[in-house]
Amino acid sequence: MREARASEVAGAFAAQPETKTATGFASGFTIVSGEGAAYWSGRSYAALSRAGFMRNPVAYRAMRMIAEAAAAVPWLAYEGGSEVADHPALALISRPNGRQGGPDFFEALYGHLLLSGNAYVEPLLIGGTLRELHLLRPDRVSVVEGRDGWVTGYDYRAGGVTRRLAADGDGIMLLHLKLFHPLDDHCGFPPIGAAGAALDLHNAAASWNKALLDNSARPSGALVYQPKDGGNLSADQYERLKDELEAGYSGAVNAGRPLLLEGGLDWKSMGLSPKDMDFIEAKNGAARDIALAFGVPPMLIGIPGDNTYANYQEANRAFYRLTVLPLISRTAASFSAWLSDAYGGGLRLEPDLDRIAGLSAEREALWARVGAATFLSDDEKREAVGY
């Protein structure tokens, strides 16, 4: 019997709720605002999508930069050593299906890789001819593993219906793109997964800052009652005091409002100030870790304190060379081998480096060096620059 295994890596750490306690002493009582345990968001595709792409501005911008830059690079088709400008694979890539153009299709594909480490492309054949390409959402796909441990198929769940897609067979089958995962034989590991702790820290810093403003921009503390003659407040007095604090001194509209205390009451701040917490640096450090996991120079996102590159142009060139081009090249290699089954021959797809604005300076330098090489013929020079 075949055993289905989910393709996403899910996990969450349980959170302990925030508690407020009232402790009585012989000389009075104290209202203490306590802190809960650290909470880590889940690592499933849906959890990372919500906490990262849909909630965190750094992760959102990093993923959009990579996906948009990679999707905007046109591809060239070769058969053997010759370029084929009108190859049908290029027409298919430029218009994969009736609802998506080439940039839209590949932006979604790269987004799936960055968020889940996996991307699934389903071919549509009509009369034995490849007509369209469609993306399957990674969290709806499960890998079907045989008794020998090899993948035998994929289950796709949508609309309450599950379809079984074979992994091997005659003709072109489902294409599974994945990033390296050290602990999974069949599924990939997403870059955003490695930035999970930094992602939660950055989101928590934003939530903490918002809550601080909502609570009069004042850290939590303790209201201490210490009458001279001893004793405690009655239950009615205790509840009235809590209600007055909530109604009269919490919220942004009450920011800076003086605290009116009756006899025997004293306010003791028990929280760390933003300066003590090094709040800004901690948030920027988390942002740098998120950008680092994606391979985007922090300078390009506007994160302060990063002087790795001398200028913006150098950072942008490194972004293309170290992040965008490797992603495109591995995708092009997979599509080349995959589409060769449909079109036959030794199809090879490669990115058109001459049309990447971020690498224009490098291409100009290459052209100048090759043009100055008098020992090369014109045909050799054309081959040296990729023609």
Summary of the structure (lengths in Angstrom):
residues: 387
radius of gyration: 29.2
end to end distance: 52.1
largest distance: 103.4
contacts: 1071
relative contact order: 0.14
helix: 44%
strand: 21%
